[in-house]
Amino acid sequence: MYSFKVLLFLCCIVFSVTAQQTVILPDSISMMKEDTLKVKALRDYAFTISGTDHAGALEIVAIIKTVSTQLKYTAGQALALDLEANIKRAEGNYNEAIVLHQRALTLLDFRQHQRYYVSILVNLGTDYLYYENPTKAIQLYRQALQYVKHDDLRYVTIHNNMGSAYSAQGNYS
């Protein structure tokens, strides 16, 4: 009986520490000198926890939006919107995800942030695929492919997504 209580106590501590990690930002982020690097690190941190803690990730997304707006860092704002949209899609809110991804694209200067732009195009295509509009998804995937080299891993990912979209249309050839 005594060992069961100890085990229960340890489980409570582990759960408590895990729950606090989504609220407390890592010290390594606050120690970074460059503000845009902090924004990117926050985005990566929010992305990491978004798979298990949507609410915690969305809290960090709000911080990223605020900081990016203050810095006039539109790429940071776009990255925050991209992550927020991906969370909304994971929750089944496809319309909201589409709107957020479209807004993220309008914030980016394609020439300066081609990699982000392509990534958001692909995510928008996936939104449309989940929204049961594979034709629009294919159109966006084709647009993204124009900017990706054949030796880029994203090339394979985009083609995989296109295969899913063609499959959703019943086109297996």
C-alpha positions in Angstrom: 0.0 0.0 0.0 2.8 2.4 0.9 4.6 1.9 -2.5 1.3 2.6 -4.3 1.0 6.0 -2.5 4.7 6.8 -3.4 4.0 5.9 -7.1 0.9 8.0 -7.1 2.7 11.0 -5.6 5.5 10.6 -8.2 3.0 10.5 -11.1 1.4 13.7 -9.7 4.8 15.5 -9.7 5.6 14.3 -13.3 2.1 15.5 -14.5 2.6 18.8 -12.7 6.0 19.4 -14.3 4.7 18.5 -17.7 1.7 20.8 -17.4 4.0 23.7 -16.3 6.2 23.3 -19.4 3.5 24.6 -21.7 3.2 27.8 -19.7 6.8 28.6 -18.8 9.0 29.4 -21.8 12.4 27.9 -21.9 15.2 30.2 -20.5 17.2 29.6 -23.7 14.6 31.7 -25.6 14.8 34.7 -23.3 18.6 34.6 -23.4 18.7 35.0 -27.2 20.0 38.4 -28.3 18.2 38.8 -31.6 14.5 39.4 -31.3 13.6 37.8 -34.7 15.5 34.7 -33.5 13.4 34.7 -30.4 10.3 34.7 -32.5 11.5 31.8 -34.6 12.4 29.9 -31.4 9.0 30.6 -29.9 7.4 29.4 -33.0 9.4 26.1 -32.9 8.6 25.7 -29.3 4.9 26.3 -29.9 5.0 23.8 -32.8 6.6 21.2 -30.6 3.9 21.3 -28.0 1.0 21.9 -30.5 0.6 18.2 -31.0 -0.4 17.6 -27.4 -1.4 21.0 -26.1 -3.4 23.2 -28.5 -4.3 25.7 -25.8 -0.7 26.1 -24.7 0.5 26.5 -28.3 -2.1 29.1 -29.0 -1.0 31.1 -26.0 2.5 31.2 -27.4 1.1 32.0 -30.9 -0.5 35.1 -29.3 2.8 36.1 -27.8 4.5 35.6 -31.2 1.9 37.8 -32.9 2.3 40.6 -30.3 6.1 40.6 -30.4 6.2 40.3 -34.2 3.8 43.2 -34.6 5.8 45.4 -32.2 9.0 44.5 -34.2 7.2 45.0 -37.5 8.4 41.5 -38.4 5.8 40.3 -40.9 7.4 37.0 -41.4 7.0 36.3 -37.7 3.3 37.3 -37.9 2.9 34.9 -40.9 4.6 32.1 -39.1 2.3 32.6 -36.1 -0.8 32.6 -38.4 0.5 29.5 -40.1 0.9 27.6 -36.8 -2.5 28.9 -35.6 -4.1 27.7 -38.8 -2.5 24.2 -38.5 -3.9 23.9 -35.0 -7.3 25.0 -36.2 -7.1 22.4 -39.0 -6.2 19.7 -36.5 -9.3 20.7 -34.5 -11.4 20.3 -37.6 -12.0 24.1 -38.2 -11.1 24.0 -41.9 -12.7 27.3 -42.8 -10.8 29.1 -40.1 -7.6 27.4 -41.1 -8.1 28.5 -44.8 -8.7 32.1 -43.8 -5.6 32.2 -41.5 -3.3 30.6 -44.1 -4.6 33.1 -46.7 -3.9 36.0 -44.4 -0.4 34.6 -43.7 0.4 34.5 -47.4 -0.6 38.2 -47.8 1.9 39.2 -45.1 4.9 37.6 -46.8 7.1 39.1 -49.4 7.7 36.1 -51.6 11.2 37.3 -52.7 12.4 37.6 -49.1 10.7 34.5 -47.6 10.2 32.0 -50.4 10.7 29.0 -48.1 8.0 30.2 -45.7 5.7 31.1 -48.6 5.9 27.7 -50.2 5.4 26.0 -46.8 2.2 28.0 -46.2 1.0 27.3 -49.8 1.3 23.6 -49.0 -0.5 24.0 -45.7 -3.3 25.9 -47.4 -3.5 23.1 -50.0 -3.9 20.6 -47.1 -6.6 22.8 -45.6 -8.6 22.5 -48.9 -7.9 18.8 -49.1 -9.4 18.3 -45.6 -12.2 20.7 -46.6 -13.0 18.3 -49.4 -11.9 20.5 -52.2 -9.1 18.4 -53.8 -9.2 20.4 -57.0 -8.2 23.6 -55.2 -5.6 21.6 -53.1 -4.0 20.3 -56.3 -3.9 23.8 -57.8 -2.0 25.1 -54.6 0.3 22.1 -54.6 1.2 22.7 -58.3 1.9 26.4 -57.5 4.2 25.4 -54.6 6.1 22.9 -56.8 7.1 25.7 -59.1 9.4 27.0 -56.4 10.9 23.7 -55.1 13.9 21.9 -56.5 13.7 18.2 -57.3 16.3 17.4 -54.6 14.4 19.2 -51.9 12.5 17.0 -49.4 9.5 19.3 -49.8 9.3 18.1 -53.4 8.5 14.6 -52.2 6.1 15.9 -49.6 4.1 18.0 -52.1 3.9 15.1 -54.5 2.7 12.8 -51.7 0.0 15.4 -50.8 -1.0 15.7 -54.5 -1.4 11.9 -54.6 -3.8 12.2 -51.7 -5.7 14.9 -53.4 -6.0 12.9 -56.7 -7.1 9.9 -54.6 -9.8 12.0 -53.0 -11.0 12.8 -56.5 -11.1 9.1 -57.4 -8.2 9.6 -59.8 -5.8 6.7 -59.3 -3.7 7.0 -62.5 
